[in-house]
Amino acid sequence: MTLEPREFLTKMEKRMLFNDEDKATLQANADWGKQIAPEMTEHFYAFLNRDEEMANILNQKDGRMDRLRATFTEWFSEMFTGIDNWGDAYAVRRWRIGLVHVKLGIGPQHVVPAMATVVREVNNKIEADGKDVGINNALKKICMIDLAFIEQAYVEVSSSAVRQETGWSEALFKRMIATGSNSM
């Protein structure tokens, strides 16, 4: 099973009820999103660096933190613009971000609480800046969609690796997972 990014994005938009009104709200506040992106970056990495395991991953190579900070700032701003109105380019970029998380070993147990930190800090900033709560509602939805891409990357990479190593079909693999989950 190979994920098709645009199809996945469309499915997540429907599930999250992320609609044209949310998109318009975010785009109307794109300048504000770009303005607060560096601050959100600081909150995000301050949270992650408090965890020893994550700090080791983040600081493993010279320059990695600088690259990650730049990428996060760009990612945050893109949630407001949608890159191409949340089309193919947005979907492909989110899929690639998910794959990078897998490659670096940044697991869901780190990503989920870090995303919650972003949502909380944005809410604080919205209140402090006297912004409309609709921004927060729209941003929560797109954050969860982006989080779904990261989570799905783990599923796709793991299942693909197991199937490749074992020669199992996708149907057999899914059956094995379902059977295994019954025993837990």
C-alpha positions, -999 to +999 in steps of 0.1 A: +000+000+000+016+032-011+001+064+002-011+089-024-006+123-007-033+143-023-059+115-018-048+113+019-051+150+023-086+151+008-097+122+031-082+140+062-099+173+052-133+155+052-126+137+085-115+169+102-142+191+086-115+214+073-134+235+048-132+265+026-141+288+055-112+274+075-089+279+045-100+315+040-096+322+077-060+309+077-051+327+044-065+360+057-042+356+087-011+344+067+009+375+076+002+370+113+011+333+110+044+342+094+051+368+121+045+344+150+062+314+133+096+321+149+081+323+183+062+290+178+094+275+166+111+284+199+082+269+219+082+237+199+120+231+202+121+242+238+095+215+245+113+188+226+148+196+239+135+191+275+133+154+267+167+137+267+160+113+239+147+140+216+175+164+225+200+137+214+182+132+181+178+169+175+214+178+183+231+146+169+247+164+139+262+199+137+237+223+121+207+200+124+189+222+149+193+253+126+179+233+096+150+220+117+142+254+131+141+269+095+120+240+083+096+243+113+092+281+107+084+274+071+060+246+079+041+267+104+037+296+079+026+271+052-003+260+073-017+295+069-011+298+031-018+262+021+012+265-004-012+258-033-045+262-015-040+228+002-035+210-031-009+186-045+022+206-034+009+209+002+001+172+003+034+161-011+053+184+013+034+171+043+041+135+032+078+142+029+078+158+063+063+127+077+090+105+061+117+127+075+103+122+110+105+085+104+140+087+090+153+107+120+135+085+145+112+112+159+084+089+170+047+097+176+053+097+213+073+129+207+054+144+178+019+143+194+028+162+226+049+186+206+020+194+183-002+199+214+023+224+226+020+243+193-018+243+195-017+255+231+009+283+224-010+295+193-041+297+214-022+318+240-009+340+212-044+344+197-057+355+231-028+379+237-031+394+202-069+397+204-074+376+173-106+358+164-110+323+179-119+311+143-081+312+136-075+287+164-102+264+152-090+263+117-054+260+128-062+231+151-078+212+122-048+217+098-024+208+126-042+175+131-042+168+094-004+175+093+000+152+123-020+125+105+006+126+077+034+121+102+016+092+119+007+076+086+043+078+075+052+055+104+024+030+094+034+031+057+071+027+063+068+000+089+043-021+070+063-017+038+095-028+055+079-058+070+062-069+038+095-064+019+115-084+044+090-112+047+075-113+012+040-111+028+011-097+007-006-066+020-037-087+028-017-112+048+000-084+067-033-067+076-047-100+087-016-106+109-020-071+125-056-077+132-049-111+147-020-097+168-041-068+181-066-093+194-040-109+217-030-076+233 
